Amino acid sequence: MKTKLLLPLLSALSCLAAPALAQTIEAPSSKPGAVAPYRTSLGFRTTWGGPSGVNTELRLKHFIRPQSALELQAGQWHYQGAYQASLHYLWQPQLLTSSRIRPYAGLGIGAVGGTRDRFNEKQDMEVGAVLLGSVGIEYTFPRLPLAISLDYRFTAIGLNTNTFEYFGHSRMNTLGVGLKYTLGR
């Protein structure tokens, strides 16, 4: 009699325990959900190349989605009295192998302005509009609120807004190293 009751009781327990065991044994998903490494960052970028050799510019970056960010850059350009500013949309995907190292690519628009010296005379301020592209890689430190980046920025199109003439964009291509203080993880 005991074996007749024990057999249905064990089979009922195994039927009830099977769904609970299946949930704990289930394999994890193959692609983790993308998360922005930080919310906002403020820092600088030191550039090599371009018309003026070595320059430093300020950068402000803000993630609008886990893999998309807007970056504002401003700094000196070419020679004394000339400045540039640009706004970039960056796509920065999360790699499956690392959440700290993230490549990025983006497009941006910018303005370049300043006075020119012609024959030792100051000329009126000229403004140029540019379409920029950038590619790079960024590393976010695990325990520090810092991120470093290495990137290449190139100018696709340049236009002088006073005369609507095309100007040589190869002079604006730069290689840069950036250091940023990150806020909001």
C-alpha positions in Angstrom: 0.0 0.0 0.0 2.8 2.4 0.8 4.5 1.8 -2.5 1.2 2.4 -4.3 0.9 5.9 -2.6 4.6 6.7 -2.9 4.8 6.3 -6.6 2.0 8.8 -7.5 3.2 11.3 -4.9 6.8 11.3 -6.3 5.5 11.6 -9.9 3.3 14.6 -8.8 6.3 16.3 -7.1 8.5 15.7 -10.1 5.9 17.3 -12.4 5.7 20.4 -10.1 9.4 20.7 -9.8 10.2 20.4 -13.5 9.2 24.0 -14.5 11.1 25.5 -11.6 14.3 23.6 -12.5 13.9 24.5 -16.2 13.9 28.2 -15.3 17.1 28.0 -13.3 18.9 25.9 -15.9 17.9 28.1 -18.9 20.9 29.4 -20.8 21.6 33.2 -20.7 20.8 35.3 -23.8 23.6 35.5 -26.4 23.5 39.3 -26.7 23.6 41.4 -23.6 21.5 44.6 -23.5 23.5 47.6 -24.6 24.1 50.1 -21.9 25.8 53.5 -22.2 29.1 53.5 -20.3 28.2 56.9 -18.8 25.7 59.7 -19.3 27.7 62.8 -20.0 31.5 63.6 -20.2 33.5 66.7 -20.3 37.2 66.8 -21.4 39.7 67.8 -24.0 41.2 66.5 -27.1 44.8 67.1 -28.3 45.2 66.9 -32.0 48.2 66.3 -34.4 48.1 67.2 -38.0 45.9 69.7 -39.8 47.0 73.3 -40.5 48.5 74.2 -37.1 50.3 71.1 -35.9 49.4 70.4 -32.2 46.1 71.9 -30.8 43.8 71.4 -27.9 40.0 71.6 -27.9 37.2 71.2 -25.4 34.7 68.3 -25.8 31.3 67.8 -24.3 29.6 64.4 -25.0 26.1 63.3 -24.0 24.5 59.9 -24.7 21.0 60.2 -26.0 20.6 56.4 -26.4 22.6 53.5 -25.2 24.6 53.4 -28.5 24.1 57.0 -29.7 25.7 60.2 -28.5 26.0 63.9 -29.4 29.4 65.6 -29.0 30.2 69.3 -29.1 33.8 70.3 -29.8 35.3 73.8 -29.7 38.9 75.0 -30.0 41.5 77.1 -31.8 42.2 76.3 -35.5 45.0 77.0 -37.9 46.5 80.2 -36.6 46.1 82.9 -33.9 42.6 84.4 -34.0 40.8 81.5 -35.8 38.4 79.1 -34.1 36.4 76.1 -34.9 33.3 74.5 -33.4 31.5 71.4 -34.4 28.6 69.1 -33.4 28.9 65.4 -34.1 26.4 62.5 -34.0 28.3 59.4 -32.9 27.2 55.8 -33.2 29.1 53.9 -30.4 28.1 50.2 -30.3 28.8 47.9 -27.4 31.1 45.0 -28.2 30.1 41.5 -27.2 33.6 40.9 -25.8 34.1 44.1 -23.8 31.8 46.7 -22.3 34.8 49.1 -21.6 36.3 49.3 -25.1 33.8 50.9 -27.6 34.6 51.9 -31.2 32.7 54.8 -32.7 32.0 56.5 -36.0 30.0 59.7 -36.7 29.2 62.7 -38.8 29.1 66.3 -37.8 28.7 69.8 -39.0 31.0 72.7 -38.0 32.1 76.2 -38.5 35.5 77.7 -38.8 36.0 81.4 -38.4 38.7 84.0 -37.9 40.5 87.0 -39.3 43.2 86.7 -41.9 46.5 88.5 -42.4 47.1 89.5 -46.0 50.3 91.4 -46.6 50.5 92.2 -42.8 47.0 93.7 -42.9 44.1 92.3 -40.9 41.2 91.3 -43.1 37.5 90.9 -42.2 36.4 87.8 -40.4 35.7 84.9 -42.7 33.5 81.9 -41.8 33.6 78.5 -43.3 31.1 75.7 -43.0 32.3 72.1 -42.9 30.9 68.6 -43.0 33.0 66.3 -40.7 33.5 62.6 -40.2 35.2 60.8 -37.3 36.2 57.3 -36.4 37.8 56.2 -33.2 37.9 54.0 -30.1 37.2 54.8 -26.5 38.1 53.1 -23.2 36.2 53.7 -20.0 38.1 52.9 -16.7 36.2 50.5 -14.4 36.7 52.3 -11.1 37.6 55.8 -12.2 35.2 58.4 -13.7 37.6 58.8 -16.7 37.6 57.8 -20.3 40.4 58.0 -22.9 39.9 58.0 -26.7 41.9 57.9 -29.9 40.3 59.2 -33.1 40.7 60.4 -36.6 38.6 63.4 -37.7 38.4 64.2 -41.4 36.6 66.9 -43.4 34.3 65.8 -46.1 33.3 69.2 -47.5 34.4 72.7 -46.8 32.7 75.9 -48.0 33.6 79.6 -47.5 30.3 81.2 -46.6 31.4 84.7 -47.7 32.3 83.8 -51.3 30.7 80.3 -51.5 34.0 78.9 -52.7 35.2 75.4 -51.9 38.3 75.3 -49.8 40.9 72.5 -49.3 39.6 70.2 -46.7 42.7 67.9 -46.5 44.4 70.6 -44.3 41.8 70.0 -41.5 42.3 66.2 -41.1 43.6 65.5 -37.6 44.5 62.6 -35.3 43.6 63.1 -31.7 43.9 61.8 -28.2 41.2 62.7 -25.7 40.7 62.5 -21.9 37.2 62.9 -20.5 35.7 63.1 -17.0 32.5 61.0 -17.0 29.3 61.7 -15.1 26.3 59.5 -14.4 26.9 55.8 -14.8 
